[in-house]
Amino acid sequence: MNEAVHLISIGTAVPANIIEQRDAARTAHKAFASRFGDFDRLAKVFESSGIRRRYAVRPIDWYLTPLDWPARNAAYIDGACDLFVVAAANALEIAGLDGSKVDTVITVSSTGVATPSLEARVAKRLGFRADIERVPVFGLGCAGGVSGLSIAGRMAASRPGSIVLVVAVETCTLSFRMDQVTKANIIATALFGDGASACILRTDAPGIATVEMSGQHIWPDSLEIMGWSVDNEGFGVIFDRAIPPFAEENIAAAVSGILARSGHSLADIDRVACHPGGAKVIDALENALTLSRGTLNHERDVLADYGNMSAPTALFVLDRLAQAGLPSRTLLTSLGPGFCVSCVSLKRAM
């Protein structure tokens, strides 16, 4: 019989540079208005996004300077390492642990490239042992936080008594492209922020909740819905305007299928917690899951306070839910490139 895996703690971090949404709108106007004929109409997204502020690894004026891939990736390594350390240290402190106790560390990040990977670069700062097992994960995008939690749960279950740390860290603002005068790029400048989240999981200590089950569903022929394009200047965002209607039409069946694998249904879930990809996505999820408007209040609050940070964002939502008091059973979900949905079911600690 497998031992239950417990979520012990959640730590979060954001960089020091604050970008108020009104300042982001002014900066975007300066960068794009003279080159994009429909800018004024599209700029309304800065007001309708539901975002008040975001945080960035660099000051806002830095993004207006000429930037190539080496410059962006250097900023990624620098900023992501700092965010990793703060989020991980917070999670360890809450759990009453230090870095030397961690047996496995999972790093989830898709906004830059680092070899050696991030956890190796910060190992000394966090006091990791030389025999720590490292699992870097790239390419999951917005689904990465939930998928990372799922992977961490499986690894903790496979080695009872071990301590697993999972860190999701993203520097989405580094994909802002002044050279790309496109609708997708302008929307990205209105939506994305930087941040990190970290979780500790183990079998041999009580925690916030027990990991009950997890799973993922990938839709066929959906690769072009979300992802990165890559060129000499760096990553460029790809996301289809059909994401909200696609989610509204398809997510309920996919989530129900994931739950059914473990003998559960949506009727067994007290709270569905979602990655707040954007205001329209949150509305679509409420509609698809037949939730009363306003049910996803923590999701809207996290979006307002931080923007869409990609992978860490769902865990920011989970942290707020935990602080407010988790219901008996929570299903944490996130949409991401593939196109996919990832889910983790959590049972509140008694």
Stockholm file with secondary structure:
# STOCKHOLM 1.0

chainA/1-350         MNEAVHLISIGTAVPANIIEQRDAARTAHKAFASRFGDFDRLAKVFESSGIRRRYAVRPIDWYLTPLDWPARNAAYIDGACDLFVVAAANALEIAGLDGSKVDTVITVSSTGVATPSLEARVAKRLGFRADIERVPVFGLGCAGGVSGLSIAGRMAASRPGSIVLVVAVETCTLSFRMDQVTKANIIATALFGDGASACILRTDAPGIATVEMSGQHIWPDSLEIMGWSVDNEGFGVIFDRAIPPFAEENIAAAVSGILARSGHSLADIDRVACHPGGAKVIDALENALTLSRGTLNHERDVLADYGNMSAPTALFVLDRLAQAGLPSRTLLTSLGPGFCVSCVSLKRAM
#=GR chainA/1-350 SS CCCCEEEEEEEEECCSEEEEHHHHHHHHHHHHTTTCTTHHHHTTHHHHTCCCEEEESSCGGGGGSCCCHHHHHHHHHHHHHHHHHHHHHHHHHHHTCCGGGCSEEEEECCSSCCSSCHHHHTHHHHTCCTTCEEEEECSCGGGHHHHHHHHHHHHHHHSTTCCEEEEEEEEGGGGCCTTCCSHHHHHHHHHBCEEEEEEEEESSSCCSEEEEEEEEEECTTCGGGEEEEEETTEEEEEECTTHHHHHHHHHHHHHHHHHHTTTCCGGGCSEEEECCCCHHHHHHHHHHTTCCTTTTHHHHHHHHHHCBCSTTHHHHHHHHHHHHCCCSEEEEEEEETTTEEEEEEEEECC
#=GC SS_cons         CCCCEEEEEEEEECCSEEEEHHHHHHHHHHHHTTTCTTHHHHTTHHHHTCCCEEEESSCGGGGGSCCCHHHHHHHHHHHHHHHHHHHHHHHHHHHTCCGGGCSEEEEECCSSCCSSCHHHHTHHHHTCCTTCEEEEECSCGGGHHHHHHHHHHHHHHHSTTCCEEEEEEEEGGGGCCTTCCSHHHHHHHHHBCEEEEEEEEESSSCCSEEEEEEEEEECTTCGGGEEEEEETTEEEEEECTTHHHHHHHHHHHHHHHHHHTTTCCGGGCSEEEECCCCHHHHHHHHHHTTCCTTTTHHHHHHHHHHCBCSTTHHHHHHHHHHHHCCCSEEEEEEEETTTEEEEEEEEECC
//
